[in-house]
Amino acid sequence: MALLKLKSLPILSLLLLTLSFTSTQAARFDVTNKCSYTVWAAAVPRVGGKQLNSGETWSFDIAAGTTQIRIWARTKCSFDGSGRGKCETGGCGDVLQCQAFGSPPNTLAEIALNQFNNLDFYDISLVDGFNVPMEFSPTCSATEYSKYFKNKCPDAYSYPKDDATSTFTCPGGANYRVVFCP
């Protein structure tokens, strides 16, 4: 019996290592400005902000398990050398490096990473108003299970917050692309 337990130990260790890796993988975000004008992209929590001229991309990682992530564009901003200033839309306490949510109006990309069943939940919100057109897309696609259930019962939920018109999911560890003025 003890021999059987020792043989099972490496398999169990590998399984636990695999499970811990999939539930702790950070997500990569690429935020691109395709507007004909400059925007000042913002992301909270713990990311900050960056001026994006037309055609520029800002890339950053956010840790797995992070909730209440918001990404948005600020417009017509002016900042001094110390990063203090103001924006016409989406300002976040008169600083370039946002530590708080932006003030309305702003179009929001919202996401919570590695939540129920190791899924990321994401959406575009106009609750705080609209200031810049936005596209928010993952690098993942629907799983075969999701496709099967949606094909058989298109009006039924197949997992929590399964709403094809507003909230979307991806397996944890997916990467995301936010595009202003797609």
C-alpha positions as CSV (number, residue, x, y, z in Angstrom):
1,M,0.0,0.0,0.0
2,A,2.8,2.4,0.8
3,L,4.4,1.6,-2.5
4,L,1.2,2.6,-4.3
5,K,1.1,5.9,-2.5
6,L,4.7,6.7,-3.4
7,K,4.0,6.0,-7.1
8,S,1.0,8.3,-7.0
9,L,2.8,11.2,-5.4
10,P,4.5,12.4,-8.6
11,I,1.3,12.3,-10.5
12,L,-0.5,14.2,-7.7
13,S,2.3,16.8,-7.5
14,L,2.1,17.3,-11.3
15,L,-1.6,17.8,-11.2
16,L,-1.4,20.3,-8.3
17,L,1.3,22.2,-10.1
18,T,-0.7,22.3,-13.3
19,L,-3.8,23.5,-11.5
20,S,-1.9,26.3,-9.6
21,F,-0.3,27.5,-12.9
22,T,-3.6,27.8,-14.8
23,S,-5.2,29.7,-11.9
24,T,-2.4,32.2,-11.5
25,Q,-1.5,33.1,-15.0
26,A,-1.4,36.9,-15.7
27,A,-3.4,38.4,-18.6
28,R,-1.6,40.5,-21.2
29,F,-3.5,43.7,-22.4
30,D,-2.6,45.5,-25.6
31,V,-4.3,48.9,-25.8
32,T,-4.2,50.6,-29.2
33,N,-5.2,54.1,-30.3
34,K,-6.6,54.0,-33.9
35,C,-8.3,57.4,-33.4
36,S,-7.1,60.3,-35.6
37,Y,-6.3,62.2,-32.4
38,T,-4.3,61.6,-29.2
39,V,-5.9,59.8,-26.3
40,W,-4.6,59.3,-22.8
41,A,-5.3,55.6,-22.0
42,A,-6.0,54.7,-18.4
43,A,-6.2,51.4,-16.5
44,V,-6.9,50.6,-12.9
45,P,-6.1,49.0,-10.5
46,R,-2.3,49.4,-10.3
47,V,-1.5,50.1,-14.0
48,G,-1.9,53.9,-14.4
49,G,-2.0,55.8,-17.6
50,K,-0.2,56.6,-20.8
51,Q,-0.4,59.1,-23.7
52,L,-1.2,57.3,-26.9
53,N,-0.7,59.2,-30.2
54,S,-2.6,57.8,-33.2
55,G,-1.4,54.3,-34.1
56,E,0.5,53.7,-30.8
57,T,0.0,50.7,-28.5
58,W,0.5,50.3,-24.7
59,S,1.0,46.8,-23.4
60,F,0.9,45.6,-19.8
61,D,0.1,42.6,-17.6
62,I,-2.4,42.2,-14.9
63,A,-2.2,39.5,-12.2
64,A,-4.7,36.6,-12.2
65,G,-7.5,37.0,-9.7
66,T,-7.7,40.8,-10.2
67,T,-11.3,42.2,-10.2
68,Q,-12.8,45.5,-11.1
69,I,-10.3,46.2,-13.9
70,R,-11.3,49.2,-15.9
71,I,-9.6,50.5,-19.1
72,W,-10.7,53.7,-20.8
73,A,-9.6,56.6,-22.9
74,R,-9.3,60.2,-21.7
75,T,-9.6,63.0,-24.2
76,K,-8.2,66.5,-24.6
77,C,-5.7,66.2,-21.7
78,S,-2.9,68.5,-20.7
79,F,-0.3,67.3,-18.2
80,D,2.8,69.0,-16.8
81,G,6.2,67.3,-16.3
82,S,5.2,65.9,-13.0
83,G,2.1,64.2,-14.4
84,R,-0.5,66.6,-13.1
85,G,-3.2,68.1,-15.3
86,K,-6.7,67.9,-16.5
87,C,-8.8,66.0,-19.2
88,E,-12.0,67.0,-20.9
89,T,-13.4,63.5,-20.5
90,G,-12.4,60.5,-18.3
91,G,-10.1,62.3,-15.9
92,C,-9.0,60.5,-12.8
93,G,-8.1,63.0,-10.1
94,D,-6.0,65.3,-12.3
95,V,-3.1,62.9,-12.7
96,L,-1.6,61.0,-15.7
97,Q,-1.1,57.8,-13.6
98,C,-4.7,56.9,-12.6
99,Q,-5.2,55.3,-9.2
100,A,-9.0,55.8,-9.3
101,F,-11.9,55.3,-11.7
102,G,-12.3,58.0,-14.4
103,S,-15.0,60.6,-14.1
104,P,-17.9,60.5,-16.6
105,P,-18.3,60.4,-19.5
106,N,-16.0,57.5,-20.5
107,T,-16.5,54.3,-22.4
108,L,-15.2,51.5,-20.2
109,A,-13.7,48.1,-20.9
110,E,-14.4,46.1,-17.7
111,I,-12.9,42.7,-16.7
112,A,-12.5,40.4,-13.8
113,L,-9.7,37.8,-14.2
114,N,-9.8,34.1,-13.1
115,Q,-13.2,34.1,-11.4
116,F,-15.8,31.4,-11.3
117,N,-14.5,28.2,-12.9
118,N,-11.3,30.0,-13.7
119,L,-13.1,32.2,-16.2
120,D,-12.4,35.8,-17.1
121,F,-15.6,37.9,-17.3
122,Y,-15.5,41.0,-19.6
123,D,-17.7,43.7,-21.1
124,I,-17.9,47.2,-22.6
125,S,-19.9,49.5,-20.4
126,L,-21.6,52.8,-21.2
127,V,-22.9,53.2,-17.6
128,D,-20.5,56.1,-17.2
129,G,-21.3,57.6,-20.6
130,F,-19.6,57.5,-24.0
131,N,-16.5,59.4,-25.1
132,V,-14.6,57.2,-27.6
133,P,-15.6,54.2,-29.7
134,M,-14.1,51.0,-28.4
135,E,-13.5,47.4,-29.3
136,F,-12.6,44.9,-26.6
137,S,-11.7,41.4,-27.7
138,P,-9.9,38.4,-26.2
139,T,-7.4,36.1,-27.8
140,C,-9.5,33.1,-26.7
141,S,-12.5,31.7,-28.5
142,A,-15.6,29.8,-27.3
143,T,-15.0,26.3,-26.0
144,E,-16.5,23.3,-27.6
145,Y,-18.8,22.8,-24.6
146,S,-20.1,26.4,-24.8
147,K,-20.7,26.0,-28.5
148,Y,-22.6,22.7,-28.0
149,F,-24.9,24.1,-25.3
150,K,-25.5,27.3,-27.2
151,N,-26.4,25.4,-30.3
152,K,-28.8,23.1,-28.5
153,C,-30.4,25.8,-26.2
154,P,-29.5,29.3,-27.6
155,D,-31.6,31.1,-25.0
156,A,-30.4,29.2,-22.0
157,Y,-27.4,30.2,-19.8
158,S,-24.7,27.6,-19.9
159,Y,-22.6,29.2,-17.1
160,P,-23.0,32.2,-14.7
161,K,-23.3,35.6,-16.3
162,D,-23.7,33.9,-19.8
163,D,-25.4,36.8,-21.6
164,A,-24.4,36.9,-25.3
165,T,-25.5,40.6,-25.5
166,S,-23.4,42.1,-22.7
167,T,-21.1,39.9,-20.6
168,F,-18.6,37.5,-22.2
169,T,-16.1,35.0,-20.8
170,C,-12.7,33.4,-21.7
171,P,-10.7,30.8,-19.9
172,G,-8.3,32.3,-17.3
173,G,-5.0,33.3,-18.8
174,A,-6.3,34.7,-22.0
175,N,-4.9,37.9,-23.4
176,Y,-6.9,40.9,-24.5
177,R,-6.9,43.7,-27.0
178,V,-8.6,47.1,-26.4
179,V,-8.8,49.4,-29.5
180,F,-10.0,53.0,-29.4
181,C,-11.7,54.1,-32.6
182,P,-11.7,50.6,-34.2
